[in-house]
Amino acid sequence: MLTKLHGAMKGQKFEMIAINMEEIEPAHIKKFVKDNKLPFTVLLDKDSKIGKTYSVQSLPTTYVVNPAGEVYTRAIGVREWDSEEVVTYFKDLVSGKLEKKS
């Protein structure tokens, strides 16, 4: 589903990065990325530094981060990232149609 969202956002000011926080050998992650033809970067966080920085307590947790590195919002749990509603949300977000909620 993330792959479809990534494709739907092609050409937009949008970047997708996945972070694996599980203690899995890098070779297994590389194989998974290759086998599933993931078109976005997958980083390894074996020491949980990124997870601690963003206070990740449950997987999956998704963060929407602006170009300045500030968290716009987060989603905890599984989502249908390729639904029409979600794709529209991200397109509106990157076009500036949505304002950050305080």
N, C-alpha and C positions, 0 to 999 in steps of 0.2 A: 504494500500500500504506500509506503514512503517513496518507493521508486516511481509510482504513478504520480504522486504529488510533485516530486522532483521534475518529472517530465512536463507536467502541466505548467510549471513555473519557469520553464526554459525561456530565456530571453528577458526575464524580469530581474530586478535588483534583489536577488534571493540566493542564499547559499545554504545548503543543508550539510550538516556534519553529524555523524553518529559517533557515540562514544561508548565503547564496551568497557564495563566496569568489573566484569567477572574475571576470575583467575583462570583464563584459558590461554593456552600457548599461542603466541602470535601466528604460528604457522596454521593453526586451525582457523583463526579469524581471517587470515589472508585467503585460505581455501574457501571459506564461506562467502567472502566478498566476491571472489572470482566465480564460484559456482552459481551464485545468485545474480551475477552481473550488476552489482550495485554501482550506480553512476555517481555516487557521492563519496566523500572521504569518510573513512572509519578510523577513529583514533583509539588507542588502547590506554586505559587508565588503571593499570594493575595496582598502583599504590593508592588509588582512590583520592588523589589530590583534587581532581576536578569535581568529583562527587562531593567531597567535603566543602570545597569552595562554594558550591551551589546548594548545599544542604540536601542532597538527594537521599531520601529515606525509603523510597519504594521504586521498583522497576516495573514497567518503563516510566520514566519521567521525561517530559519533553519541555524544553525551554525555548521561547522565542526571544532572541537577543538582537538588539538594534546594532547598527554599525559602530556605535561608541562602546559596545560591550555591556550595555545596560539591559537587564532583564525586562522585557515588555510584559510577558505573561508566562505561565507554565501550565502544563496539563499532566496530571498524574493518572496513570493507567492507560489501557489500550484505547485507541481512537481509530475511526475510519478516516485516515488522512487523505484518501483520494475521493471522498464524497464531494458532491457539487458545492455544498455549503462550506466545507473547509477550504476548497480551492478558491472559492469566491472571497472568503475571509482573507486568505493570504494575498490574493491579488489586490484587494482593497487596502490591505495593510501596507504593501510595498508602494502603492500608488499615492499614499498619503491620505486616503479617504477615511481612515480610522485614526482616532486620537487615543493616546495612552490613557487608560483609566487610572485614577489616583487611588 
